[in-house]
Amino acid sequence: MNTTIVGRHIKIDDDTKKFINNTSANFQKYHLDIISVNSIVSKDEAQKTSVISFEFVINVANLDTIVIKQKDKDLHKAIEVAAQRVAKILRRHHDKITSHDATKLSKAFEEKAQDDIDK
């Protein structure tokens, strides 16, 4: 998994980079083939208030690109909320893949016939 961190109009310190890397490393627990995770931090100053915008762009094999944007005044809070949203999407996709039990029709009939014989 390739991880990139980009800061637009803001300087990102080492602790924040480490926090983002640890957060994006947690996405591996869903056992999906994640190709890359791009983290984009930007600072928007509008109407005398500065708002920090955080964005995850995740490329997953056999799935479209997942883009999550989160705005907040606190960078760490924006990262945590965005990570929760990404985890929800990845968890749902993982559950969809694992719960799809494609039992062949012939096997289902064999099991039913075996149950009828046993009775």
N, C-alpha and C positions, 0 to 999 in steps of 0.2 A: 504494500500500500504506500503510495507516494503522498506525502503531506507537504503542502506549501502554505505559508502564511504571508499575507500581503497587507501592508498598512498604507492607507491613502489619507494624506493630510494629517497623519498621526504617527508618532514614533512608538514602537512596541518594545517594551523592555524584555529581558530574558525570563523573568518570572511569568509574565503573561504568555510568552511563547511556550514555555514549559507547560503551563496550565492548558493551553489550547492543544498541544500535542498529547497530553494525558487524556483530555476529553475525547479527542478523535480516536485515540487508541482503544477506548472503550467500545467503539462501534464494531470491533472485531469479534465480540462475543456472540454476535448473531450468526456467525459462520456464513456470511454472504461474501461473494467474491467482489470486494471493494477494490476498485482499481486506483482511485485517487481521492483525496480529500483536500479541497482548497478552502482556506479560511481567509476571508477578506474583512478587514477592519477599516472603517472610514469614519471621519468626523465631519458632521454637518453643522454649520453654524447658521441658524436662521432665527430671526427675531430676537436677538440678544441672548439666546440660549443655545448651548452646544449639545447636540444629541449624537451619541455614538451608534453607528449602525454596524451590526455584525452579520456576516453571511457565510453559510456553509454551502459549498458546491461539491456534491458527492457523485462520483461516477461508479455505478455498480454494473457488473457484467450481466447481460441478459435483462437489463432494466434501464429505463430512461434515467437521465441525470436528475438528481434530487437537489433542489435549491431551497434553502430555508433562510429567510431574512428576519432579523430581529433588531428593533431599535429600543434603546434605553439610555438613561443618563449614566449608568454605571456599566462599565465594560464587562466585568465578571458576571454580573447578573444577566446581561444580554447573552453571553456565552452559555451560561447554564440553561437559560430558557430555550435557546436555539438547540442545544444538545438534547434536551428533553423532547423537543419536537422531532428531531432526527431519530432519536431512539424509538419513538412511537411509530414512525413510518417504517423503520427497519424491522421492528418487532412484528408489526402487522404483515409485512411482506414475508418474513421468516415463518410466521404462523400459517400463512396461506400456502406456502410451499410444503411445509411439513405435515399439515393436516389433510392435504389432498392425497388420500390413500387410493391409488388407482388399482383396485382389485380387478383382475380379469374376470370376465363373465363366466368362462369355463371353470375357473377355480371356485367361484361362488356356487355354481351348480354342483360341483364335486363335494364341497363341504356340506351343502344341503342334503345331497343324496347320502352321504356318510352319516349325517345326523339321523336321517329317516331309517337307515339300516340299523343303527344302534338302538333305536327305540323299539 
